[in-house]
Every structure is written in C-alpha cells, then in structure tokens.
Amino acid sequence: MPAQTHWWITAWFLITIPVIFWDAAYLFLRPRSMEGGDLHWIWQPYSIYQNIDYIYGVPAFVEKDGFPNAQSLLNIFENFLNIAYLYLAYVVRWPPATLVAFTSASLTLAKTALYWVQEYYCGMCRIGHNNTQDLILYWIIPNGIWLVVPTFIIFRLGRDLISSLNLAHGMRSKTKSS
C-alpha cells in the first residue's frame, strides 16, 4: 500500500522548498546578501524585511546574534525532510513517508513558535520598532502562515497515521485470534 498523499500538502512542500533555501542563503551569506552587499540583488525583497525584523537586519548581524543562522540551519534539515518525503511518497511510494512529512511539519511549527516566543520574551526587541500596519503586513501575516499551514498538516497527517495504526492493530488482533 503506497503512502497516502494530499495535494495541498505536496503543494506546500513544493512551494516552500525553494523559499526555505532562498531564506537560509540570505542569512548564511550576510552581509553580502544584505542591502548594500554585492549579492543583494538576489534578495531584493529583503530590503524591506531586514528593516522590519532586525533578526534579518544589521542589528543582529553586528551583535553576532547566533539565532538567525541556527534557525536557518534547522530550516535546511527541515527542507531535506521535505524533499525526502516527496521522494519517498511519490517515487518509492513507501507507506511510512507520511511520518517523514509529519515530522517535518512538526519541526516547522516548533521552530516558528520558538521564533515568535523568543520575540515575546525579549520584549519585542527585534520587531517592536514597527507601526501596527507594517507589523501585521510584513511580520505577522508572513510568519503566521508558517504556524497555520504546518498545524493543518500535522492534524491531517496525524489522522492518517492514527488510521494506519488502528488498521494495523486491527489486522494484528485478527491474526492473533485466528
């Protein structure tokens, strides 16, 4: 029996894989990727974002804040899980591929929650300078997507995993009673 797949989960992974690599490369290549850097043309939209979220901007870079690159390294691991899921589900058609996607979505949710909670506990130290409109438009909505979609993926795949486990348990019980 091949892995159960869902088009919207597959679409999420296909869309986010290049976004995650692009984002991680921006952070790993600072200051060259930042505004004024020779590679900034690749990350032109970050001209806005590095001034909205100082984790991406000059303050965190100057302070040698390790959080941005540590988070990006976890993004890379997460991305390899996303790629592994797509390969295992669609090429190998391995039923436990669902567990790989569930794990990846769980990592995304946990990492993003940490990002938000870290900001809360530092007193909005990296985003508190924004007005409400900019904060909502450029920080809450884009970062909120990384909370909402993985949550839905976890619930959907969790249900699939529970169904598979219940089915396997039922087959095992029938085999024992025969």
SULFEN-V425824 format. One record per residue. OMEGA is omega as a letter, one per 40 degrees, with the letter a starting at -180 (* if undefined). NEAR is the number of other ideal C-beta (glycine too) atoms within 8 Angstrom. D_FIRST is the distance of its C-alpha to the first C-alpha in whole Angstrom. Layout:
# SULFEN-V425824
omega=<OMEGA;OMEGA>
near=<NEAR;NEAR>
d_first=<D_FIRST;D_FIRST>
This chain:
# SULFEN-V425824
omega=<a;i;i;a;i;a;a;i;i;i;i;a;a;i;a;a;i;i;a;i;i;a;i;i;i;a;a;a;i;e;a;a;a;i;a;i;a;i;a;a;i;a;a;i;i;i;i;a;a;i;i;a;a;i;i;a;a;a;a;i;a;a;a;i;a;a;a;a;i;i;i;i;i;i;i;i;i;a;i;i;i;i;i;i;a;i;a;a;a;a;a;a;a;a;i;i;i;i;i;i;i;i;a;i;i;i;i;a;a;a;i;i;i;i;i;a;i;i;i;a;i;i;a;a;a;a;a;a;a;i;a;a;i;i;i;a;a;a;a;a;a;i;i;i;a;i;a;a;i;i;i;i;i;i;a;a;i;i;i;a;i;i;i;i;i;i;i;i;i;i;i;i;i;i;a;a;a;*>
near=<2;7;11;8;8;7;6;6;12;12;8;10;13;8;8;10;11;7;8;13;10;10;10;13;10;12;13;8;9;10;7;9;14;14;7;5;11;4;9;14;5;8;11;7;6;13;9;8;10;13;6;12;11;12;9;12;11;8;9;13;11;6;6;5;9;6;9;11;9;8;12;12;9;10;12;11;9;13;13;8;13;14;9;9;13;12;9;14;16;8;7;7;10;9;10;8;13;14;8;12;16;13;9;13;12;10;12;11;13;8;12;12;9;9;10;10;8;9;11;7;6;8;5;8;8;11;12;7;4;10;5;6;6;10;12;9;8;12;13;8;9;8;11;8;8;11;12;8;9;13;9;8;13;12;8;10;13;9;8;10;11;8;8;11;8;8;8;8;8;8;8;8;8;8;7;6;5;4>
d_first=<0;4;7;9;12;15;18;21;19;19;22;24;22;23;27;27;27;30;32;31;32;35;36;36;38;41;41;41;43;46;49;48;46;48;51;53;51;51;47;47;47;43;43;45;44;44;48;48;45;47;50;47;46;48;45;44;48;51;52;49;49;53;52;49;47;44;42;41;40;38;36;35;34;32;31;30;28;26;26;24;21;21;21;18;16;16;16;13;11;12;13;11;8;8;6;10;12;12;15;17;17;18;21;22;23;24;27;28;29;30;32;33;35;36;38;39;40;42;44;45;46;48;50;49;50;48;48;51;53;51;52;50;49;48;46;44;44;43;42;40;38;37;36;35;32;31;31;30;27;25;26;24;21;21;22;19;16;18;17;13;14;16;14;11;14;15;12;12;16;16;14;16;20;19;19;22;24;23>
